[in-house]
Amino acid sequence: VFAVYQLRRFQEADAKQTTHKDFCARCTGLPELKGDDEIEVELKSAVTEATGKQVVGVSVCWDYEEHESEFTQVIEDDLAERAQLKRAHKSERRASAVANQNPCDSDPESDSAQAKERSCWAFRKVEDFVFSDEKGDMLKNVAEKGPPGSVRRGDLEEADKEIRDKLASLVCAGQCFIVFETEADRNAAVERSVERWNAGISFRGSRLTFEVADCEPASILWQNCVEQTLMWKLKKAVGGFISYVLAMLFWVFAFYAPYAYIILSSNYQYGQEPSLVANLSFTMVVVAGNGLMYITCSEIADRMGFQSLDNREVLYMLLYTIACMLNVLLDMAVTYHMAYAMLVGIGMTSNDGRPLAEVTRFTERFETFAMQQSLGENLWAYSFPSTFLVPFLIEPAATIYLPYKIMVWIVRSHPKIHEWTAERLLTPAPMDLSRYSDVLLNAMLAVLILYFPPGFTHWIFMAMAGSHLVIYALDHYKVLRCIPSTYFSTADVDWWAQWMLSVPIGLIMSALVFKCNSRGYIHVRGWWTIILCTASCILHMVVHTWVLLTVVPKFASAETSAGANVQYRVCAESHPFSWFSSNPVHCLRSKYFYKQEPPCDFCIPGKEHLLRVNEKAGYYFHDKEAAVETFMESRSSWTGMQTAFKEQATVMTSGLQSLIKGEKKIEEAKDKDSSDSEESTAPVPKPKAPEVPVAAKAPEVPEFSGGDEQASK
């Protein structure tokens, strides 16, 4: 049911939104053409003539791995130069007094000395270590070179000629993306290319085939859009597998083996439990192991050469989930041996009265009530808070706050670092989908409690639910405040996450079989118990996969696209990442080869306002620079709110104290009057109640802007 819900939600959202992929068709089968040909113009004319549909433009994929760093530097220099020109144009309109206060006019040497004085001794030591040798020379070169784009090697024309020569030496990667005027034109062109010609469109002796683009341009990894043969893919797969296994072995022997040796060699006589240091080490081993595999899986996924960010995230999620599951299996093995040693130390017996030390079979040990209870307690201690909560509380500090503060210290202590470099240093890491793996791991741990007595069942599921609420809140804040941008255009990662969910659900089936066997409904003993439980889990995974592949698609949404006849211009004016502005080689060819004016600008998150309009070439996006909230403004507004709140709290507190004092005086007067009346038998006139002092009067309630209810409060 949840899989159907997820599928329909995605399809309905995709149908309601009109994005760049709705206008694009992926074209494959291009011959190996050089960069000195006008391939984009020829393809546009050939496709328009063959399909009879208007084509906005063509974005060709190029094999530019050899020149990737150089092209990236040229693009960044150009964007930085134009950003400076825009800023200079704004500065000319400012008052001279404000311009004179520009910190850029200060002396870099004096600023550097003052910054060095402000830097603490410990950070200077870390900084010297980080920027030693090659990194120090790199920083020195950046400082001596000056702002990006301000100085180029050699003459400007010579540098442009060098870029043109490198662009001309590129080879077409065999595919391109063709953008049509409407979604209906795209669909008609794809259908006609399949039905009429049956083998595609002829172009320079090759047959071109069309298919609907299944991803957005922002999620395309253009540097990987090369011809990938079977041998090339096999080489990448084998290399990634070897790296993954080596990383797992390193983690097992370098991190886990020392901890396991200490735990297993400890003295558990008389039921002595591990020390606080051992338990803390256990928690840190879990965190360190997850962090190591997090980095390793990410690096392997990056090196596999996927052409789409969604496919990269699928592999990363699978590798990380498998690594976490192996981590759990090792932890459970150590926990089992530790619990067994503790129970033997206190002389526990099996269900038939034999000492537990004399029970040799694993299945018999595992099924004893003492082991069941001890393993349940240890699983609860392992899950919460060590796995459910602690790693996620450490994650914001380790992955967001500390890297940001370190980069702030580096930028602050080096005034010669240019603004563009400073922005890249301060930019946080992009969003990934490792949270799928974390949630699946927590679910699997919670399900394992079903194998044991029910004393901790409700506690572990309640702890998991509460921890996931905390994780959701942290991720909510992270997505809105701590990442530059994120764009996942397909539901592939979610589908694989649905498939990985078959493991914890299969464990529920396995636990059910185990409990039935323990209660006598199934009569198997020994290793047949393990075989039967494992088979039931695998059977559920097979059925789960069949349901996802065959049953769930039958409940797909029937809602059609609402923007079939929407013009491409409407979409391009509101979405900056187009098939042209996200392709770095296309941007360089438009400037250095086709001499377009203005050329196609490369789109970077946060720099969308630098994109220029060229309607003839199909570049329509234009936006203003976003207003930046300074730290002092936010700090002053927050300080003012704090001051006002403190003043109101002081007034109300003093008023409450006065009321309490006044009531005490009245009560004292009443008690004195009652005691005097009891001592005297003669009628005494009723004493006059003392006047309430001024301090006892209720203070005036300050006016609030939140309505009558808030004012009464």
N, C-alpha and C positions, 0 to 999 in steps of 0.2 A: 504493500500500500504506500509506504514511504517512497519507494522508487518511482511509482506512478505519479505521485504528487510532485516529486522533484522534476521529472521529465516534463510534465504539463506546465509547471511554473516556468521552466526555461523556454519552452516553445512559445508560450503565450507572451512572455517578455520579449522574445526575439521577433515575434510577429508584430508587436506594437511599435517597436523601434525601427527606424530606418538608419542603417549605418553603411559604411563604405563597402562592406562585403556583399551587400545586396546588389551592388552595381557591377561587381567584378566577376570575371571568368578566368580561371587558371588555364593557361595555354602551355602545353608541353610538346616536345618534338622539334624544337628549334635546332638548326644546324650550328656548328661551331663557327660563329662569326666574330670577327675582330671588332674592337671598339672604334676603329676609324670609319665604320659604315654608319649611315643614318638608319639604324635598324628600327627605331621607334616610329619614324615617319613611314617607312616602307610597310611595317606591320599594320599600322593604323589604316593605310590605304587598302592593303590587301584584305583585311578583315571587313572593312566597310563595304567593299565591292562584293565580297563573297556572301555576306550575311544580309546585306541591305539595311543594316542598322547603324545608327550614328555612334561613332566611337569618340569618347572624350580624349583618351590618351592611352599610352602603353608604358608600363613599367617593367623593364627587363632585368632579370637576375644575372649578375656577373660573378665570375670567380676572381675575387680581389683579396684573397687571404694574404697574399704576399705583400700587398700595399695597404692593409687595413689600418695599421697604426698611423701611417702617413696621411691617408685620406681623412681619418678621424681628426688629426691635428689641424689639417687645413680647414675643415668644417668648423671646428671650435674656434680657430683664430678668426674666421670670417664672422661668426656670430658674436664673438667678444668685441670685435672692432665695430660692428654696427650697434651693439649695445652701448658702447662708449660714445658713439656719435649721437645716439638718441639722448643719452644722459647729458652730453655737452650742450645739445640744443635746448634742453630744459634749463640747464644751468645759466645759459645766456639770458634767460627771461627772469631770473631771480634778482633780487636786490644785491647790490655790491656788498653790503654788510654781511648778508648770509653767505655769499660766496667766499668772503675772506675768512669765514670760520670753517671752511672745508678742511677736514683733517688730512686730506691728501696734500695740502700745501705745506705741511709741517716737515721738519727735517727728519729724513729716515734714520740718520745715525743717532740723533737724540732720542727718537721714538724707540729705536732698537735698544738703546742703553736703558731707558726707563722700563721698557717691557722686560728686559733681562733682570732688572732689580726687582720687579714685581713677581717674577717667577720664583717659585719656591725651590729650595736646594734639591729636594728629592726629584721634582719634575725635571730639573735641568739635567740630572744624571740620566733619567730615562730618555730624555730628548737627545742627549749626546749618544746614547746607545742606539736609538732608533735611526738617527740621521748620521750614523758613522759611515766613513769610507764612501761607497758608491752613492748612498742616499744623501749624504752631506754634499757631495759634488753635484748631484741632481738639483738639490735645493739652491745651491750657489748659482748654478746655471740659470735656473728660473729667475733668481733675483737679478742677475746681471743682464739677462735677456730683456727684461722689462715686460710690460703688458703684452698678452697674446695679441697677435695681429698688428702690433705697432712696428715691429721690425722683422723682416724676412731675410733669409740668407741670400745674399747677392742682390742683384737688381730685380725689381718687381716683374718686369717682362720675362726675364730669364726664369724666375720661379714659376710664372704662369705657363711658360713653354714646357717646363719639366713636368708639371701636373698634366698638361695635355698629352704629352708623350706617354705617360704612365696610363692614362685613360685609354689611349689608342692601342696600347699593348694588351689590354684585357681581352678575355675570351668569354663569349656568351655561355651561360651555365645550362642552356637547353630548355629554359622555361621563362615565362613572363606572365604578367597580370594585365588583362585588358579591361579597361573601364568603359562601360556603356552609359548612355544618357539616362536610361531608366532601368528599373529592375525587370520590367516586362521585355524590354529589348534584349537584356542579357539572357533571360530565359529562352526567348525565341531564337537567339543566335546559337545557344548551346544545343537546342533541339534540332535546328536545321543542320548544324555541323554533324550531328549523329545520324539523322534520317536521310538527308539528301546525298551526302558524300560517303557516309558510312565509315570512312577511314580518315576523316578530318579534311582540312583545307591544305591545298598545295602551296608551299612557300619555299622558293629557292631549292627545289628538288626534294623537299621534305614534306611529310604529312603532319599537319598540326592538329592536335586533338584538344577539345574544350571540355571543361568541367566547372561546375559551380564552385566558387571559392568558399571554403569552409572555415575561414578564420579572418580576423581583422588585420589590417596592415600594422597596427601597433604591436601585435603579437608575433610578427614574422621576424625570424632571426636571419637577416639578409646575408650575413657573412657565411652562413651554412647552406645557402641556396645554391649548391653546386651539384654536378652530376655525381650521384652516389651509386656505384656499382655494387654488386653482391659481395665481391671480395673486399671492397672498402668497408661495407657495413659489418662483415664478419670480423675484419681486423679491429674495428672499433669495439665490437661486442666482446671479443676475447680480451682485449686490453682493459676494458672496463671491469670485466669479471675478475681478472687477475688482481687489479687494483683493489677491488672490493674485498676479495678474500684476504689479501695481505693486510688491509686495514683492520679487518675483523680479527685476524691472528695477532696483530700488534696490540689491539685493545685487550684481547683475552690474556695475553702473556705479560703485557706491561702494566695494565691497570687492574685486571680482575684476579689474575693468579696470585699476586702477593696478598691481596685482601682475603681470598679464599683460603690460602695457607694459614694466615693468622687466625681466622675464624675456626677452621677445622682442627687446628692444633691447640686450641685453648682448652683449659681445664673446666669441664662441666660436671665435676663430681658434686654430689649433693644438690644438683639442680641449679648450680650457679649460672646466672645469665651473663651475656656479653656486657662489657662496660659501656659507659656513655661514649667514650672515644671510638669504640668499635661501631656502635650504632651510627655515630656521626660520620665515620668513614664510609659506612655502608651507603648513607645518603649521598655523600659526595662522589662515590664511585658511580652511582646511578646517574648523577648529573654530568660528571665528566665523560662517561661512556656515551650518553646521548649527545653531548656536545661534539665529541670527536666524530661520531658517525654522521651527525648533522652536516659537518663540514665536508667529510669524505663523500657522502652521497651527493651533495650539491656539486662538488667538483667533477665527479664521474658523469653526472647528468649533463654538465656543461660541455664536456669533452666528447660526448657521443655524436655531436653534429646534427641535432634535430633542427628542422627548419621552422618549427612552430614552438612558441613558448609553452603552449598547452601540452604538447607531447613531452617536452622536457620536464614539466611538472609531474606528469604521470609517472615517468621512470623514477624521478626523485622520491615521490611519495611511496612507491612500491619498495625501493631499496631501503628507505628509512624505516618503513614499517617492518620489513623482514629483520633488519638489524635490531630494532627494539624488541621484537618477539624473541630473538635469540638471547638478548639480554635478560628477558624475563625468565626464559627456560634455565639459564645458568643461575640466576638468583634463586629460583625455586629449588634447584638441585642443592645449592649451598644451604638454603633454609631447611630442607629435608634432613640433611646430615646433621646440622646443628640441633634441630629438634630431637632427633634420635639420640644424639649424645647426651643431651640434657635429661631425657627420660630414662636412659640407662643409668645415668648418674644417681638418680633418686630411687632406682630400683622398681620402676613401673613394670607391670605384668600385662600380658596379652589378654584377650577375651576369655581364653580357656585356662587362665591361671599361670601360664608359663612366664618366666622372666623375659622381658623384652629383648635382652641380650642374646637369648637362645633362639629367637625367631630369625631365620636366615633368609627367607623369601621376601622379596620386595613387596609383593601384593599383600602378603599376610601382615607385614609391618604397617603398610599404608592403611589397611582396613581396621586396625585396632582403634578403639575409641580414644585412647590416650594420644596416639599419633594424630588422629583426626582433629582432636581438640587443639593440640599444640600447633599443628600446621595452620588451622584456621586463625589462631591468635597471631601467628607470625605473618600470615598473609595480610591480615588487617593492619599490623604494624608496618609492613612493607608498603602497603598501598597508600595509607594516609598517615602523615602528610608527605612522606618521602617521595612518592611518585605522583599522586593526584595533585598536589598543591605546591610543594617547595620549588620544583624546577620552573614552574611558571611564574612564581614570585621573584625568582632570581633572574629570569629571562629579560624583563625590561631593563634592569640595571646593567646586565652583562652585554646585551646586544643593542641597546638604544642609548641609555644615559651615559655610561662610561666611555664608549667610543666618541660620543658627541662632545663630552667634556674634554677628552684628550685632544680632539681636533680643535676645539676652541682654544685651549692653551697653546697649541702649536701655532695657530693662525695669529693669536694675540701677541705671541712673543716674536713673530717674524713679520714686521710691517711691510717688508718688501714683497711678500707673497701677494700676487695680484688677486683682484676680486673674483675672477673666473675660477682660478685655482682654489681660492678659499671656499667658494660655493660648492665645488666638487668634494672638497674635504669634509665639509659640514653636512653634505647630503646624506641622509640615513640610508640604510640598506633597503632594497626593494622588497615587496611582499612576496612570500612564497606560500605554498599550500601544505607545509609540514604539519599544520594543525590537524589535518585529517588523520595522520598517523598517531598523533598524541591522543586524540579522542578514541581511536580504535584500541590503542594500547590500554587506556584506562578502562574501557568497556570489557576488554578481555580479562583484566585483573579482577574486575568486579564479578564477572561470570565464574571465575575459578572458585569463588567462595561457595558455590553451589555443591561442590564435591564434599564439603565438610559440614559438621553440625551447624544448625541454623542460628547459633548464638550471635554471630556477627553479620548475618545476611543483611538485615535492615540497616545496620550501621554503615556498612560499606557502600550500599547503594545511596544512602542519604549523603554520605561524604562525597561520593562521586558527583551527585547532582549539585551539591553546594560548590564543589571545586570547579565544575564546569560553568557555573554562573560567574565565578570570579574570572575564569579564563575568557568567557564571553565579554565581560566588561573590559578586561585588559585589551583584547583584540579590537573591540569597538573603538577604544581610545587610540589604539595603534593605527588603525586604518584611517581614522579621521584626522590624526594629528602628527603621526610619526613616520609616514612613508611618502615618497614623492608622488607615486602614481601606481596603479595596477590595472591590468587589462587582460582578462581571460575570456575568450570569445566562444569557446565550446564547452560542452558538458562532459568532456572525456574524463577529466579528473574526478568529477562527481560519480560517473559510472563506475570507474575502477574502485573508488571508495565504497560504493554500494557492494561491489564484488568482494572487497576485503572484509566487509561486514559479515560475510558468510562464516568467517573463522570464529568470532565470539558467539554467533548464533549456533554454529555447529558444536561448540563447546557446551552450550546449554543442552543440546541433544545428547551429547556424550555423558554429561553429568546425570541426566535423567536415566540413561541406561545403567550407569554405575549405581545410582540409588535403588533402582529396581532390582538389581542383582544383590545388593546388600540386604534388601528386605525379603528376599526369597522368591520374588516373582520370576527371576531368571536364574537358572542353576548352572553357573560356570565358575571355575576357580582358576587360580594361577594366572599364567600369561594369557589365557583365553579372555580374561577380563579386560586386559589392556587392548587386545586385538579387537574385541567387540566394541569397546568405547571408541577406539580410533576409527574403526569402520563406520560407525554411526556418524561420526563427525565428517568424514570424507563423503559419505552418502548425502548428507545435507548440503555440503558445498557443491556437489554435482547438481543436485536439484535446484539450489539457489542460482547457479550459473545458467541453467536451462530456463528458469523463470525470467531472469534478466534479459536473456537473448531473444526469447520467443514470446513470452506472455506480456511483459511490460510494454513493448512497442505497440501492441494491439490497442492499448489505451491512450495512445498519443493524441494530442490536441488536434482538432480539425480546423482550428482557426487559421485563416490564410493571412498573408502579409497585407497590412493596411496601406503600404506605400509602394504598390506595384507601378504606379504611374507618376510617382514623385520624381522631379528633375534632380539630376546629380548636383546641381548648383545649390539646391536647398540643403542637402546633406553636407556638402563640403563647406558651406558657410558656418556651420555649427560644430563640425568635428575636425580638429586640426590635423590629426594623424591620418593622412590620406595615403594612397598607394604611391604617390609621388614624393611627398615630404618625408616619408619614413624610409625611403630608399636612398642611402647616402651616395651611391654612384650615380643615380639619376639626378640628384641635386648638383653634383659636380659636373656632369655632362651638360646640364642645362646652362651652366655658367661658362664653362671653358670650351665646350664643343659646339653647342647650338647658339651660343651668345644671346640667350634670351634676356630680355630686359623688362621687368626685373626677373632674375632667375628663380628657380625653385629653391626655397630655403628649407634646410633640414630642421625638423621639429624635435625639440627637446622639452621634456616636462618642465614647466615653469618659465619657458622662454617662448611660449606660443605667440606672444605679442610681437615677436620679431618677424613673423611670417608676412610676406608681401603678396599682394593680389596681382595675378596675371590671368585675366579671363580667357585670352586666346589659348593659353597653355593648359587651362583647367585648374588654376590655383585661385581659390575663392576665399579662403579663410582670412579674416582680419579681426584683431581684437586689441583692446587697450591694455596697458600694463596694469597689473593688479596693484591695488593700494597696499602698502606694507605697513603693518602695525609695529611701531618701534617699542623697544623694551621699556623706555621711560614712560611712554603714554600708558601702557598697560599697568606699569607699576604704580603710577600716580593715581590712576582710577581705582586700582585695588586698595591702595593706601587710604584714599578718601572713603571708600566703603567701609574699611576696617575702623577708621576714626569715628564715622557716624554711628556705626553699630556699637562701639564702645561707649560713646556718649549716651545713647539711648539706654544701653544696659545699665550704666551708672545711675541714671535718673530713676529707672524703675527699681533697681536694687535699693537705693536710698529710701524710696517711697515705701517699699515693702518692710524695710527695717523700722521705719517710723511707725507704721501701722502695728507691727508686732510689739514695739515698746509701749505704744498707747494702750493696746489691749491688755498687756501685762499690768500696767498701772491701774486700769479699771478693775481687773480681777483682784488685785491686792486690796483696793478700796472696798470691794464687796466682801471680801473675806474678813477684813477688819470690822466692818459694820455688822456682819452676822455674829462674830464672836462677842462684840459688845452687847448685842441684844440678848444673847443667851445668858450673860452674867447678870444683867439687870432684870428684876421682876416687875418693876414699875413700867407703865407704858412710856415709851420714849418716842418723841417725834421722829419720823423717818428722816434720816440724814439726807442732805442734798447730795446728789451724785456729783462727784468732782467733774469739773470741766475738762474736756479732752484737750490736752496741750496741742499747741500748733503743730508740733512735730508729728502728732498722731493723726492729723488729718490726711486723708488720701490725696496724694499729689495729682496734679492734672495729668491725664493720660496724653502723651504726645500724639499728634496727628500722624496717621500713616496713609500712604497712598494705596494700600491694599484693600480698601473697602471697610464696611462696618464690622464684619466678622473679625478681620485682622486687628482693627483698632480696639475692639472689645477684649481681644486676647492680650 
